[in-house]
Amino acid sequence: MRAKIIAIPLGRKKFVTSSAVQFIALGTKLCLIYSPRDGASWIHERFARGDALDIKGTFHLTKADLLEKTEPNNLNDVDYDDSEISFVVAQAEGKYFVFNPAIIQIKVPVLIARGSNPTWKWFTAEEKVSVLKLLADLKPSRIVIGGDASDAIPINEYEKLIAQFPTAYELKYYIKSRLSIVFREFSDAKIDANALLHNYVAKRITSDPKDPIQPFRKVEALKYEYLLKKLRSMLKKDVGYTERHWQKEILGILQLLNPKYVACFTSVIIKDTLTGGNRQVDIMLVDANGNIDVVEIKKPFKAKIVTEGTYRNNHVPHHELSGAVTQVEKYLFHLNRWGNQGEDKLTERFKEHLPVGLKIRIVNPCGLVIMGRDNDLTNQQMADFEIFRRQNKNIVDVVTYDDLVRRLERVLNHFKAKADLQDPEWNDPVKEQ
């Protein structure tokens, strides 16, 4: 009696119908169906000789991987279905099919979700390049496609990734680009192949980068909501704060608005380079590179930051404001003159409070003065104040407490607009006055 190897039972449903390589799920098995143009008999002959079969440079298959394991003793007695041949490439484990590592020839476990519809393009790029091997070269603990595993790449994202692999046409662009970099230096070649490559790649890659801040937007919004409420409360009850307590509270808000600063020091003694004595800087901030800035924080005062009356038709700065700016400018002057010696002394003095290995640097430090209100200024007063502020901006920046409120409002609205804040207990602090 002649034996017959049945590749796939009748009534099967293929995932793809227009490719030489297709995949179907048969119970707990994921099968690869190969339909060579010249029939499958040569494959059986190859297996009979003990040789393996490599498909698209990705799947390494042997006779042991055939779906039907019953083999005849005499090859001439076999009645093959000559149009296609089927192999078991993965077995079900829970919600996933797990590939036979000997078939895909990588050591990293590869899982695809049961119920997904894989095609050969999931596994093979142009020029018979194994996508799985390329991913395995990145040294993940495993490769998971689809499903609800914590380390799974969603199927739609995986297909976008596959779509971005260079085509044979794009590879020609890469080659021309490499050649043109040198060739155009020594010839009158008119075509810039490098520019053509960039334009082509830009058209192909259409996926948008993920927003790295999205998981934290609600937390950030809640943080700035708290700071905004805190600042508004302080401005209503500023009389109840001592100068030092006020500075400490405002400094905390300032550092959260400017996360580049990694350290803060108060009452910092620096050298007066003109008299040889000392001066005391109220607040010194250190950024992540070790650069320092000087801050002067004054409690709000009842007088306006510019005069009510005019001098030659101009509202001039209040003496408290001009005095604070002058004071900070002097600190910056002495710091710059102190130079390398000052860097060494400050680093040695504060090294226990600095990140390991960070050296304080005095490189054109900037000043910041926080004081006063601008909510009661006329348009003309505001315009004159802005002129004064911009004249000094390159050296000392002047920020009012209403500036801080507006900045907090804008940052809060930015995070709130893109965060999922449909919480019934959410209150809009911007509208709370």
Secondary structure, 3 states (H helix, E strand, C coil): CCECCCCCCCCCCCCCCCCCEEEEEECCEEEEEECCCCCCHHHHHHHHCCCCEEECCCEEECHHHECCCCCCCCHHHECCCCCCEEEEEEEEECCEEEECHHHHCCCCCEEEECCCCCCHHHCEEHHHEEHHHHHHCCCCCCEEECCCCCCCECHHHHHHHHHCCCCHHHHHHHHHHHHHHHHHHHCCCCCCHHHHHHHHHHHHCCCCCCCCCHHHHHHHHHHHHHHHHHHHHHHHCHHHCCHHHHHHHHHHHHHHHCCCEEEEEEEEEEECCCCCCEEEEEEEEEECCCEEEEEEECCCCCCCCECCCCECCECCECHHHHHHHHHHHHHHHHHHHHHHHHHHHHHHHHHHHCCCCCCCECCCCCEEEECCCCCCCCHHHHHHHHHHHHHHCCCEEEECHHHHHHHHHHHHHHHHHHCCCCCCCCCCCCCCC
